[in-house]
Amino acid sequence: MKNDTQLKNDILSELDWEPSINANQIGVEVKDGVVTLAGHVDSYAEKWNAEKAVERVSGIRALAVEIAVKLPGSSKRSDTEIAHAAESALKWQTFLPEGAVKIMVESGWITLSGRVEWEYQRQAATSAVRHLLGVKGLNDEIAITAKLSASNVKTNIESALKRRAVADGQKISVTVDGSDVTLTGEVDTWTEREQAWNSAWGTAGVEKVVNNITVV
């Protein structure tokens, strides 16, 4: 198991390796496997990419992101401009039914709401607006309403975990309450934890996933 110094060095190396961020603007603190990212970046997309880069590193028990987004003058846009850009970006998404996702922009923060049938549709919507110029943050309030029965959700998720070789499938417990799924257990890396989460969300009938899997 990595100690805090080893973990910090691995995180700094991963941030340096990621070309979409300026690692010099990001500070890293590690205590008992809990990682805190601080500093500032030039866009929300850069902040998101930094978070994802750190999650690729094994040994992290928890992650706190305290990075501020400070837009340079050339990147600043009014809320109206951002809203129009977001609307256009969503229209170009073939996965989204027209009018399914609503947009609100306040002080550079985009809030997406509405209802879709699948998690991949929600991910398509958030991905479409995350990299827009002038965005400082993103609130995802999109709900999922599936048309399919959730009676076989537990079996389908467990089968997906086995197919995708997510750690040891028997170490992950799947509990289903209606259309809500709770995952518990232990995995070795954040990547495996995210794979399990994606497997649950990719199952027909799922409207909510609570990921209580811990990384050991």
N, C-alpha and C positions, 0 to 999 in steps of 0.2 A: 504494500500500500504506500502511496506517495505521501511524503510529509509536506508541510505547507510551503517550504522553500522550493521543492521540486515541482509542486503544482503551480506555483507562481511563475517559475521559469518556463514551464510548458505553455502556460497561458500567454505569456509575453511573446514567446516564439510563434504561437499560433496567430496572434494579432499582427505580428510583423509579417507573417506569411500571407495574410489575407490582403489582396491588392485593393479591395474596395474601401479600405479605411486607412486613416492616418493614425497609426499606433502611438505616435509621439504625443497625441492629445488625450490619451486614455491612461488613467492610473489604475493599478491593480493592487488590491489588498486581499490577503488570504489568512483566515484564522480558523483552525479546526476543520478545514475542508470547505468552509463557507467563503465564497468569493464575492467581493464587492468591486464593481467597476465605477469609476468616477471620471471627472474631466468634462470636456465638451467636444462636440463634433459639428460639422457644417450642414448636416441634413439628417432628417429622421431615418432615411434609408441607411446611412452610415451607422447610426446608433443600432438599428435592427441587425445589420450585418455583423457588428461587433459582438452583439449578444449571441448570435448563432455561431460565430467562430469559437467563442469561449465554450459553448455547450458541446462542441466536438471533442473537447479535451476530457480524457477519462480521469476519474478520481474526485470530481466536484460533487459535494453533498448538497449545496444550495447556492443560488446565484441572486445577488441583489444588483440592480442596474440603476445607478444614480448619475448617469451621463446626461448633461444638458445639451439641447440643440440650440446653437447660436448661428443663425443664418447670416452669411455675408451679405453686404448690400445688394450685390447683383442677383441674389437668390430670393430676395423678399418679394412677396406677392400679396395682394389684398385677398380677403376672404372670398370676395365675389369671383376673382380670377381663379382661385383655387377650386371653388365650387364648379365653375364652368369646365375647368380642366378635368376634374374628377368625373363629371357627368359624361364627358366625351370618352374618357378612358373606359368607363363601364359599358358604354354603348358598343365598344369594339370587342367586348368579351363574348365569344360565341356560347360560352357555358351558361350565361345568365339570361333568364327570361326578362323581357323588357318590363321595366317598372318594378322588378322584384326588390331592388335595393334602393333605399333612400339615402340622401346625402345631406349632412349639415356641417358647416364649417364655422368655427369660432376661434379667433386669435391664432389662426394657423393650424388648429387641430381639426381633423376630419372625424366625424362620427358617422358610421354606416349602420343603418338599421333596415328592417324589413324581414322577409321570410324566403328561404330557399329550401330545396328538398335534400341537398347533399352537402357534406362538408367540403368537397372539392370546389363547389360553387362559391362557398363563403371564402375559401382561400384564394380563388380567382379574383374575387372582388377586392379583398384587402391587398393582394399583390399588385393589382392594377393601379391603385392610388398611392401606394407606399412610397414610390420613387418620384412622385410629382414635385416639381420645383416649388419651394415655399412652404412645404408641409413640415410642421414641427412635431406632430404626433398623430396617433390613430387610435380611435376607440371603436372596437368591433362589437356591435350590439345586434348583429344579424342572427335571427333565430332559424332553426332548422325544423321543418315540418315534413316528415317522411310519409309517403302514401302507402308504403309497404308494411306488412305486419312485422312486429318485433318479437314474435313468439320464438323464433330460432336465433335471436341475436347472440346469446351466450355461446351456442355451438359454433356459429359462424365466426365469431371473434377468436375463439380458441383454435379453430382450424386455420385462421389467417396467421396467428402467432406461430403455429407449427410450420406452415408453408414458408414463412419469411425468416425462420430460424432466429427469432427474437430471444436471445439468451437461452435459458432453460424454461420452456413453456410451462412446466409444472411449478416454477417459482412465482408465476404470475396468476393471481386469482381474479376471476371475472365475475362480478355481481351485477345482475340486471334487475332493475325495478321499473317496469313499464318500458319506457323508451330511454331511461337513464342508465348509464353504465358507470360502474366504479371499478377501477383497476388498483390492486394492491399487490405487494410482493417486493422482491429485490432484484436488481440487475447490476451489471458491472460498470456501465457507462451511461452518460446522458443520451448518447445516440440510440442505445437499446430502449431507453425509457421513451424517447420520442417515437421510435418505430412502433412500440406497443400502443402508444396514444393514437398514432396514425392508423393502425390496424383497427382499433375500435371505431374511430370516426369514419373509416371507409366501409363500414358494415351497414347494410340497409336496415332502416328502422331506428337508428340511433339519433337522438336529439340532444343528448347531453353526455359528456364524458368527464368524470372526476378522476384525475390521475394521482393516486396516492402511492405510486411506486417509488421506492427509495433507491438511491445509488450507493452501493457499498464498495 
